[in-house]
Each structure stands twice: as C-alpha cells, then as structure tokens.
C-alpha cells in the first residue's frame, strides 16, 4: 500500500529540516577536526581588548595571554586595569601588557578625544615589536546592557545615550584607532562581540536600545568584512547568547534561564578564540549554535510573543529587587 501524500510531504519536510541543521553544523565539525589556527603567526604579537577587567573580556584577555599575545588593555577604571594586568603577568610572566584608561561613555568629548589619542599612541608604540610586529588583533568586547528589562519610557534618557556611546560609538572609535596600522601591515583581525538578540530573534523588547546598538555592530561587522578582506584583515562578528557574566542579574539567571544553554565565560572564550578568522559571523558555543539553528524555524510572531512575555518577567524581578 502506498504511503499517503501527507505522510510523504511531512517526511520530505523533515529530511529538509535535518539537512539544513547538518549543513549548519558542518563548519563546527570541520573546525574541531583540524589543527587550530596559529593566531600569532597569522596576525601579529599584540592584541587590543576593550572591557578586559570582567566577564567575557577578562576571560578573553586570559585566553589570548595563554596563546602568547601581548595585550593592550582598555577600560574606564584604572584600578581594575592594574589588577587584571598583574593577574596576567603572574599567570604568564612573558606576556607584556599596556593599559589605556578610556571611558567609552565620553566619546565625543574632550576627555574622550584625549583617551583616543593615547590609544593611537599605544598602537604606534608597539608597531615595530621584534616578536611579530604590532597590533594584529582587536577584540571589541566592552558594552553596557543595564538598566535591563524596562519599557523605553521608563529609562532615563542619559542612560540610553550612554549605552549608545559605549556600544556603538565607542566600538567605532576604537576600531578607527587600530585599523590603519593593520592596513599598513596588510594583516590583522577584528572581533566584534555582538548579541543573540540581533541574529536569532526579530525583536528584543524591553532591551530595545541595547539590541539596537548590537544591530549596528552586526551591520558594521558584515560590511567591514567585505571592505577589508582583500587587504588581509579578517573582520568577524562573534555572537554570544546567554553567558555567566554580569550583563544580567543573578536573580534573572537563576530563575529564568536553562543552565544547559548558559555558557561559562571561560568556556565561551576558549571556543571564541578558535573561531577567529573563520568566516564573518560565528556563534562559538556549540549549544548556543543549536539554539540559533532551531530559532530559525520559529515564526516571528511566536518569537515576539515569547520574548515580550519573558522580558516582562525579567522586569518584574528587577522591580522586586529595587
């Protein structure tokens, strides 16, 4: 007896679905089967990292130091820069570090212009380094997400402006300060840390300005990838979903997130370092990559309904904490 048409149709759709998932997973399988890329040899001996004192930025600083990179560390807090620099030197005595105090929320002001000048001087100072020469890698990690899940009209406008300055304008200014030296050398890599709020879902309500700034980072990264690939510079958007950092309060993480899909900062950055130079966009954590695959098959209206419901729960938790 022949199978019904509806059964054949569903089986065909299932086969297509599994094929798409396999093709999306294939780059991950090939990446882990081949020898890791020698980032120092490919790009140079120095890396610039923004926001290296906590969370993903700190883990990335330690990961790159472990791979032999010398580091230019950029943060707004001088005491935190001293602490993380000392920690790196203690763990990796051969690694050199330089610190640049740069409050990215002051972009466009006299203080911000002065900090940008110091960053350019630091980049030029290491341009003739004997161990491979100059800044080969930039990791734009610094970002502001707080005050968190609130309606647009509930947030003080100055906090929204600060978010735009740090997440979008600050990233742009730092990139503009580092990129010319890479162009002169004909090699380098820029890693911009994006967000799952822009690649996996159509909207991210109650985190509106945060996700909008990350959308800017996504488009900037995609376009710079095309613009500079022929000049020997790899530009990549790396997309974390939920990670154990201070971007979300512990109350929200404990009550609202599935532990199996929340990566630790160290696990995430270990995978992230392997992905540098492999394509224009990457979701480094395999579990989060699976989330991304599955999200593509959910219609926009369902995403929007679910996200608004979840983020209203985030908002309720924040109100209770305050």
C-alpha positions as a Markdown table, in Angstrom:
| # | Residue | x | y | z |
|---|---|---|---|---|
| 1 | Unk | 0.0 | 0.0 | 0.0 |
| 2 | Unk | 1.4 | 3.4 | -1.0 |
| 3 | Unk | 2.1 | 5.9 | 1.7 |
| 4 | Unk | -0.4 | 8.8 | 1.9 |
| 5 | Unk | 0.6 | 12.1 | 0.3 |
| 6 | Unk | 0.5 | 14.0 | 3.6 |
| 7 | Unk | 3.0 | 11.5 | 5.1 |
| 8 | Unk | 5.4 | 11.8 | 2.2 |
| 9 | Unk | 5.2 | 15.6 | 2.4 |
| 10 | Unk | 5.9 | 15.6 | 6.2 |
| 11 | Unk | 8.8 | 13.2 | 5.7 |
| 12 | Unk | 10.2 | 15.4 | 3.0 |
| 13 | Unk | 10.0 | 18.5 | 5.2 |
| 14 | Unk | 11.7 | 16.6 | 8.0 |
| 15 | Unk | 14.5 | 15.5 | 5.7 |
| 16 | Unk | 15.0 | 19.1 | 4.5 |
| 17 | Unk | 15.0 | 20.3 | 8.1 |
| 18 | Unk | 17.6 | 17.7 | 9.2 |
| 19 | Unk | 19.7 | 18.5 | 6.1 |
| 20 | Unk | 19.7 | 22.2 | 6.9 |
| 21 | Unk | 20.8 | 21.5 | 10.5 |
| 22 | Unk | 23.6 | 19.2 | 9.3 |
| 23 | Unk | 24.9 | 21.8 | 6.8 |
| 24 | Unk | 24.9 | 24.5 | 9.6 |
| 25 | Unk | 26.7 | 22.1 | 11.9 |
| 26 | Unk | 29.3 | 21.1 | 9.3 |
| 27 | Unk | 31.6 | 24.1 | 9.8 |
| 28 | Unk | 31.8 | 23.3 | 13.6 |
| 29 | Unk | 32.7 | 19.7 | 12.9 |
| 30 | Unk | 35.4 | 20.6 | 10.4 |
| 31 | Unk | 36.8 | 23.4 | 12.7 |
| 32 | Unk | 37.3 | 21.0 | 15.6 |
| 33 | Unk | 38.8 | 18.3 | 13.5 |
| 34 | Unk | 41.5 | 20.4 | 12.0 |
| 35 | Unk | 44.5 | 21.9 | 13.7 |
| 36 | Unk | 43.8 | 25.2 | 15.5 |
| 37 | Unk | 44.8 | 28.4 | 13.7 |
| 38 | Unk | 48.1 | 30.0 | 14.9 |
| 39 | Unk | 46.8 | 33.5 | 15.6 |
| 40 | Unk | 50.1 | 34.9 | 16.5 |
| 41 | Unk | 51.7 | 33.8 | 13.2 |
| 42 | Unk | 48.7 | 34.9 | 11.2 |
| 43 | Unk | 48.1 | 38.3 | 12.7 |
| 44 | Unk | 50.9 | 39.6 | 14.9 |
| 45 | Unk | 52.1 | 39.6 | 18.5 |
| 46 | Unk | 49.8 | 42.3 | 20.1 |
| 47 | Unk | 46.1 | 42.3 | 20.8 |
| 48 | Unk | 43.8 | 45.2 | 22.0 |
| 49 | Unk | 40.9 | 44.2 | 24.2 |
| 50 | Unk | 38.2 | 46.6 | 25.4 |
| 51 | Unk | 36.5 | 45.8 | 28.7 |
| 52 | Unk | 39.1 | 43.3 | 29.8 |
| 53 | Unk | 38.5 | 43.5 | 33.6 |
| 54 | Unk | 35.3 | 41.5 | 34.0 |
| 55 | Unk | 33.2 | 38.8 | 32.2 |
| 56 | Unk | 33.9 | 37.8 | 28.7 |
| 57 | Unk | 36.6 | 40.5 | 28.3 |
| 58 | Unk | 38.6 | 39.2 | 31.2 |
| 59 | Unk | 38.3 | 35.6 | 30.1 |
| 60 | Unk | 39.4 | 36.6 | 26.5 |
| 61 | Unk | 42.4 | 38.5 | 27.9 |
| 62 | Unk | 43.5 | 35.4 | 29.8 |
| 63 | Unk | 42.9 | 33.2 | 26.8 |
| 64 | Unk | 44.9 | 35.3 | 24.5 |
| 65 | Unk | 47.7 | 35.8 | 27.0 |
| 66 | Unk | 47.8 | 32.0 | 27.3 |
| 67 | Unk | 48.3 | 31.9 | 23.5 |
| 68 | Unk | 51.2 | 34.2 | 23.7 |
| 69 | Unk | 49.7 | 37.6 | 22.8 |
| 70 | Unk | 51.0 | 40.8 | 24.4 |
| 71 | Unk | 48.0 | 42.9 | 25.4 |
| 72 | Unk | 46.8 | 46.5 | 25.3 |
| 73 | Unk | 44.1 | 46.6 | 27.8 |
| 74 | Unk | 41.4 | 49.3 | 27.6 |
| 75 | Unk | 39.0 | 50.1 | 30.4 |
| 76 | Unk | 37.5 | 53.1 | 32.2 |
| 77 | Unk | 38.7 | 52.0 | 35.6 |
| 78 | Unk | 42.5 | 52.4 | 36.2 |
| 79 | Unk | 42.4 | 50.3 | 39.4 |
| 80 | Unk | 40.8 | 47.4 | 37.6 |
| 81 | Unk | 43.3 | 47.7 | 34.8 |
| 82 | Unk | 46.2 | 47.4 | 37.3 |
| 83 | Unk | 44.6 | 44.3 | 38.9 |
| 84 | Unk | 44.0 | 42.4 | 35.6 |
| 85 | Unk | 47.4 | 43.4 | 34.3 |
| 86 | Unk | 49.0 | 42.0 | 37.5 |
| 87 | Unk | 46.9 | 38.8 | 37.2 |
| 88 | Unk | 48.0 | 38.3 | 33.6 |
| 89 | Unk | 51.7 | 38.8 | 34.4 |
| 90 | Unk | 51.5 | 36.4 | 37.3 |
| 91 | Unk | 50.0 | 33.7 | 35.2 |
| 92 | Unk | 52.0 | 34.5 | 32.1 |
| 93 | Unk | 55.3 | 36.2 | 33.0 |
| 94 | Unk | 56.5 | 36.5 | 29.4 |
| 95 | Unk | 53.4 | 38.5 | 28.3 |
| 96 | Unk | 53.7 | 42.2 | 28.1 |
| 97 | Unk | 50.8 | 44.4 | 28.9 |
| 98 | Unk | 50.0 | 48.1 | 28.3 |
| 99 | Unk | 46.9 | 49.9 | 29.8 |
| 100 | Unk | 44.9 | 52.7 | 28.4 |
| 101 | Unk | 42.3 | 54.3 | 30.6 |
| 102 | Unk | 39.4 | 55.1 | 28.2 |
| 103 | Unk | 35.8 | 55.7 | 29.3 |
| 104 | Unk | 33.9 | 54.9 | 26.2 |
| 105 | Unk | 30.9 | 56.8 | 27.5 |
| 106 | Unk | 32.9 | 60.0 | 27.0 |
| 107 | Unk | 33.2 | 59.6 | 23.2 |
| 108 | Unk | 32.8 | 62.9 | 21.5 |
| 109 | Unk | 34.1 | 64.9 | 24.5 |
| 110 | Unk | 37.5 | 66.4 | 25.2 |
| 111 | Unk | 38.3 | 63.6 | 27.6 |
| 112 | Unk | 37.2 | 61.0 | 25.1 |
| 113 | Unk | 39.4 | 62.6 | 22.3 |
| 114 | Unk | 42.4 | 62.6 | 24.7 |
| 115 | Unk | 41.8 | 58.9 | 25.5 |
| 116 | Unk | 41.6 | 58.0 | 21.8 |
| 117 | Unk | 44.8 | 59.8 | 21.2 |
| 118 | Unk | 46.5 | 57.7 | 24.0 |
| 119 | Unk | 45.1 | 54.6 | 22.3 |
| 120 | Unk | 46.6 | 55.5 | 19.0 |
| 121 | Unk | 49.9 | 56.2 | 20.6 |
| 122 | Unk | 49.9 | 52.8 | 22.3 |
| 123 | Unk | 49.2 | 51.1 | 19.0 |
| 124 | Unk | 52.0 | 53.0 | 17.2 |
| 125 | Unk | 54.4 | 52.3 | 20.1 |
| 126 | Unk | 54.2 | 48.5 | 19.5 |
| 127 | Unk | 54.2 | 48.8 | 15.7 |
| 128 | Unk | 57.8 | 47.7 | 15.5 |
| 129 | Unk | 57.7 | 45.0 | 18.1 |
| 130 | Unk | 60.5 | 42.5 | 17.4 |
| 131 | Unk | 58.3 | 39.4 | 18.1 |
| 132 | Unk | 56.0 | 39.7 | 15.1 |
| 133 | Unk | 55.2 | 43.4 | 14.9 |
| 134 | Unk | 52.3 | 45.4 | 16.0 |
| 135 | Unk | 48.7 | 45.0 | 16.9 |
| 136 | Unk | 47.3 | 42.0 | 15.0 |
| 137 | Unk | 44.1 | 41.5 | 16.8 |
| 138 | Unk | 41.3 | 43.8 | 18.2 |
| 139 | Unk | 38.6 | 42.4 | 20.4 |
| 140 | Unk | 35.7 | 45.0 | 20.8 |
| 141 | Unk | 34.1 | 43.5 | 23.8 |
| 142 | Unk | 33.1 | 46.4 | 26.0 |
| 143 | Unk | 29.3 | 47.0 | 26.2 |
| 144 | Unk | 26.6 | 48.3 | 28.5 |
| 145 | Unk | 23.3 | 46.4 | 29.0 |
| 146 | Unk | 21.9 | 47.9 | 32.2 |
| 147 | Unk | 19.5 | 49.1 | 33.5 |
| 148 | Unk | 18.0 | 46.0 | 31.9 |
| 149 | Unk | 14.4 | 45.0 | 31.1 |
| 150 | Unk | 12.3 | 48.2 | 31.1 |
| 151 | Unk | 9.9 | 49.9 | 28.7 |
| 152 | Unk | 11.6 | 52.6 | 26.7 |
| 153 | Unk | 9.8 | 55.4 | 28.5 |
| 154 | Unk | 10.8 | 54.1 | 31.9 |
| 155 | Unk | 14.6 | 54.5 | 31.3 |
| 156 | Unk | 16.4 | 57.8 | 32.0 |
| 157 | Unk | 17.4 | 59.1 | 28.6 |
| 158 | Unk | 21.0 | 59.7 | 29.7 |
| 159 | Unk | 21.4 | 56.0 | 30.4 |
| 160 | Unk | 20.2 | 55.3 | 26.9 |
| 161 | Unk | 22.6 | 57.8 | 25.4 |
| 162 | Unk | 25.5 | 56.3 | 27.5 |
| 163 | Unk | 24.6 | 52.8 | 26.1 |
| 164 | Unk | 24.7 | 54.2 | 22.5 |
| 165 | Unk | 28.0 | 55.9 | 23.1 |
| 166 | Unk | 29.7 | 52.8 | 24.6 |
| 167 | Unk | 28.2 | 50.0 | 22.5 |
| 168 | Unk | 28.2 | 51.8 | 19.1 |
| 169 | Unk | 30.2 | 55.0 | 19.1 |
| 170 | Unk | 32.9 | 53.6 | 21.4 |
| 171 | Unk | 33.4 | 50.5 | 19.3 |
| 172 | Unk | 33.6 | 52.6 | 16.2 |
| 173 | Unk | 36.2 | 55.0 | 17.6 |
| 174 | Unk | 38.4 | 52.2 | 18.9 |
| 175 | Unk | 38.2 | 50.4 | 15.5 |
| 176 | Unk | 39.2 | 53.6 | 13.7 |
| 177 | Unk | 42.2 | 54.0 | 16.0 |
| 178 | Unk | 43.5 | 50.4 | 15.5 |
| 179 | Unk | 42.6 | 49.7 | 11.9 |
| 180 | Unk | 45.1 | 52.0 | 10.0 |
| 181 | Unk | 48.1 | 50.1 | 11.4 |
| 182 | Unk | 46.6 | 46.8 | 10.3 |
| 183 | Unk | 46.1 | 48.2 | 6.8 |
| 184 | Unk | 49.7 | 49.3 | 6.6 |
| 185 | Unk | 50.9 | 45.8 | 7.7 |
| 186 | Unk | 48.5 | 44.0 | 5.4 |
| 187 | Unk | 47.2 | 41.7 | 8.0 |
| 188 | Unk | 45.1 | 41.6 | 11.2 |
| 189 | Unk | 41.8 | 40.5 | 12.7 |
| 190 | Unk | 38.9 | 42.5 | 14.3 |
| 191 | Unk | 36.5 | 40.6 | 16.5 |
| 192 | Unk | 33.3 | 42.5 | 17.4 |
| 193 | Unk | 31.2 | 41.0 | 20.1 |
| 194 | Unk | 27.5 | 41.0 | 19.1 |
| 195 | Unk | 24.4 | 39.6 | 20.6 |
| 196 | Unk | 22.0 | 36.8 | 20.1 |
| 197 | Unk | 19.3 | 39.5 | 20.4 |
| 198 | Unk | 20.0 | 40.5 | 16.8 |
| 199 | Unk | 20.8 | 37.3 | 14.9 |
| 200 | Unk | 18.4 | 34.8 | 16.5 |
| 201 | Unk | 15.2 | 36.8 | 17.0 |
| 202 | Unk | 13.3 | 39.6 | 15.1 |
| 203 | Unk | 12.9 | 41.9 | 18.1 |
| 204 | Unk | 14.2 | 42.1 | 21.7 |
| 205 | Unk | 11.5 | 44.1 | 23.6 |
| 206 | Unk | 12.4 | 45.9 | 26.9 |
| 207 | Unk | 16.1 | 45.7 | 25.9 |
| 208 | Unk | 15.3 | 47.9 | 22.9 |
| 209 | Unk | 18.3 | 50.3 | 22.8 |
| 210 | Unk | 20.8 | 47.6 | 23.8 |
| 211 | Unk | 19.7 | 45.3 | 21.0 |
| 212 | Unk | 19.6 | 48.2 | 18.5 |
| 213 | Unk | 23.2 | 49.1 | 19.3 |
| 214 | Unk | 24.1 | 45.4 | 18.7 |
| 215 | Unk | 22.3 | 45.5 | 15.4 |
| 216 | Unk | 24.6 | 48.4 | 14.4 |
| 217 | Unk | 27.6 | 46.3 | 15.5 |
| 218 | Unk | 26.3 | 43.4 | 13.3 |
| 219 | Unk | 25.9 | 45.5 | 10.2 |
| 220 | Unk | 29.2 | 47.3 | 10.7 |
| 221 | Unk | 31.0 | 43.9 | 11.1 |
| 222 | Unk | 29.4 | 42.4 | 8.0 |
| 223 | Unk | 30.3 | 45.4 | 5.9 |
| 224 | Unk | 33.9 | 45.8 | 7.2 |
| 225 | Unk | 34.4 | 42.1 | 6.4 |
| 226 | Unk | 33.6 | 42.8 | 2.8 |
| 227 | Unk | 35.6 | 46.0 | 2.7 |
| 228 | Unk | 38.8 | 44.8 | 4.2 |
| 229 | Unk | 39.0 | 41.1 | 3.3 |
| 230 | Unk | 41.1 | 41.8 | 0.3 |
| 231 | Unk | 43.5 | 43.8 | 2.4 |
| 232 | Unk | 44.4 | 40.8 | 4.6 |
| 233 | Unk | 42.1 | 41.8 | 7.5 |
| 234 | Unk | 39.6 | 39.4 | 8.9 |
| 235 | Unk | 36.5 | 41.0 | 10.5 |
| 236 | Unk | 34.2 | 38.8 | 12.4 |
| 237 | Unk | 31.0 | 39.2 | 14.4 |
| 238 | Unk | 31.0 | 36.8 | 17.4 |
| 239 | Unk | 27.6 | 36.2 | 18.9 |
| 240 | Unk | 27.2 | 35.1 | 22.5 |
| 241 | Unk | 23.7 | 34.1 | 23.7 |
| 242 | Unk | 23.4 | 33.9 | 27.5 |
| 243 | Unk | 26.7 | 33.7 | 29.3 |
| 244 | Unk | 27.5 | 33.7 | 33.0 |
| 245 | Unk | 28.6 | 37.4 | 33.3 |
| 246 | Unk | 27.3 | 40.5 | 35.0 |
| 247 | Unk | 25.2 | 41.6 | 31.9 |
| 248 | Unk | 22.2 | 40.0 | 33.7 |
| 249 | Unk | 21.5 | 40.0 | 37.4 |
| 250 | Unk | 22.0 | 36.7 | 39.2 |
| 251 | Unk | 18.3 | 36.7 | 40.1 |
| 252 | Unk | 17.3 | 36.6 | 36.5 |
| 253 | Unk | 19.9 | 34.0 | 35.6 |
| 254 | Unk | 18.9 | 31.8 | 38.5 |
| 255 | Unk | 15.2 | 31.9 | 37.8 |
| 256 | Unk | 14.8 | 32.4 | 34.1 |
| 257 | Unk | 17.5 | 30.6 | 32.2 |
| 258 | Unk | 18.1 | 27.0 | 31.3 |
| 259 | Unk | 21.5 | 26.1 | 32.7 |
| 260 | Unk | 22.3 | 23.7 | 29.8 |
| 261 | Unk | 22.3 | 26.7 | 27.4 |
| 262 | Unk | 24.2 | 29.2 | 29.5 |
| 263 | Unk | 28.0 | 29.0 | 28.9 |
| 264 | Unk | 30.7 | 30.0 | 31.3 |
| 265 | Unk | 32.8 | 32.9 | 30.3 |
| 266 | Unk | 35.9 | 30.7 | 30.1 |
| 267 | Unk | 34.3 | 28.0 | 28.0 |
| 268 | Unk | 32.9 | 30.6 | 25.7 |
| 269 | Unk | 36.1 | 32.5 | 25.1 |
| 270 | Unk | 38.1 | 29.2 | 24.6 |
| 271 | Unk | 35.7 | 28.4 | 21.7 |
| 272 | Unk | 35.7 | 32.0 | 20.5 |
| 273 | Unk | 39.4 | 32.1 | 20.1 |
| 274 | Unk | 39.3 | 29.0 | 17.9 |
| 275 | Unk | 36.8 | 30.8 | 15.6 |
| 276 | Unk | 38.8 | 33.9 | 15.0 |
| 277 | Unk | 39.5 | 34.2 | 11.2 |
| 278 | Unk | 36.9 | 31.6 | 10.2 |
| 279 | Unk | 34.1 | 33.5 | 8.5 |
| 280 | Unk | 32.3 | 36.8 | 9.0 |
| 281 | Unk | 29.9 | 35.6 | 11.8 |
| 282 | Unk | 30.3 | 32.9 | 14.5 |
| 283 | Unk | 28.3 | 31.6 | 17.4 |
| 284 | Unk | 31.2 | 29.9 | 19.1 |
| 285 | Unk | 29.5 | 27.9 | 21.7 |
| 286 | Unk | 28.0 | 24.7 | 20.2 |
| 287 | Unk | 25.0 | 24.5 | 22.5 |
| 288 | Unk | 24.1 | 28.1 | 21.6 |
| 289 | Unk | 24.7 | 27.4 | 17.9 |
| 290 | Unk | 22.0 | 24.7 | 18.2 |
| 291 | Unk | 19.7 | 27.3 | 19.7 |
| 292 | Unk | 20.4 | 29.5 | 16.7 |
| 293 | Unk | 19.5 | 26.7 | 14.3 |
| 294 | Unk | 16.2 | 25.9 | 16.0 |
| 295 | Unk | 15.2 | 29.6 | 16.3 |
| 296 | Unk | 15.3 | 30.0 | 12.5 |
| 297 | Unk | 12.3 | 27.7 | 12.2 |
| 298 | Unk | 10.1 | 29.7 | 14.6 |
| 299 | Unk | 7.8 | 32.3 | 13.1 |
| 300 | Unk | 8.4 | 36.0 | 14.0 |
| 301 | Unk | 5.1 | 36.4 | 15.8 |
| 302 | Unk | 5.9 | 33.5 | 18.1 |
| 303 | Unk | 9.4 | 34.9 | 18.8 |
| 304 | Unk | 7.9 | 38.3 | 19.6 |
| 305 | Unk | 5.2 | 36.9 | 21.9 |
| 306 | Unk | 7.6 | 34.7 | 23.8 |
| 307 | Unk | 10.3 | 37.4 | 24.2 |
| 308 | Unk | 7.9 | 40.0 | 25.4 |
| 309 | Unk | 6.5 | 37.5 | 28.0 |
| 310 | Unk | 9.9 | 36.5 | 29.2 |
| 311 | Unk | 11.3 | 40.1 | 29.4 |
| 312 | Unk | 8.2 | 41.3 | 31.3 |
| 313 | Unk | 9.2 | 38.6 | 33.8 |
| 314 | Unk | 12.7 | 40.0 | 33.9 |
| 315 | Unk | 11.2 | 43.4 | 34.5 |
| 316 | Unk | 9.1 | 42.1 | 37.4 |
| 317 | Unk | 12.2 | 40.6 | 39.0 |
| 318 | Unk | 14.1 | 43.9 | 38.7 |
| 319 | Unk | 11.2 | 45.8 | 40.2 |
| 320 | Unk | 11.1 | 43.4 | 43.2 |
| 321 | Unk | 14.9 | 43.8 | 43.7 |
| 322 | Unk | 14.5 | 47.6 | 43.8 |
